[in-house]
């Protein structure tokens, strides 16, 4: 019985973390210093809204909520979704965690969008942002750049973009 439970658990982990690569990026937590850089570059005010595409463990969402910023996070990995939901429950008045593929969901209005995607997805992201009518939102990307846009600002691998509406 124990070998079957271990095998099933391992399969669940592989599926939860591995299949996400087909739609987005692997889970890598954003470092504390980069979290600070994200909010420094975004210059969001209390009451603003940020969307995080692939919210993982919820650390960006919680940093936003602690600053009085509303946050909406999307997570495709069911294990990370549940972990994030539990971890952010004390901020339920400022944080909403959505389970599912953010490419397939409609996004709410937002002042900023944060991503830690892969290079092959950055141009697709630009098209999705335009399709959602969020060209006026600040777009903050950790590590990866848009191929056809120059960042407005950057700091230690965090890039801030502004699209032209």
Buried (B, 14 or more C-beta within 10 A) or exposed (E): EEEEEEEEEEEEEEEBBEEBEEBBBEBEEBEEEBBBBBBEBBEBEEEBBBBBBBBBBBBBBBBBBEBEBBBBBBBBBBBBBEBBBEBBEEBEEBBBBBBEBBBEBEBEEBBBBBBBBEEEBBEEBBEBBEEBEBEEBBBBBBBBBBEEBEBEBBBEEBBBBBBEE
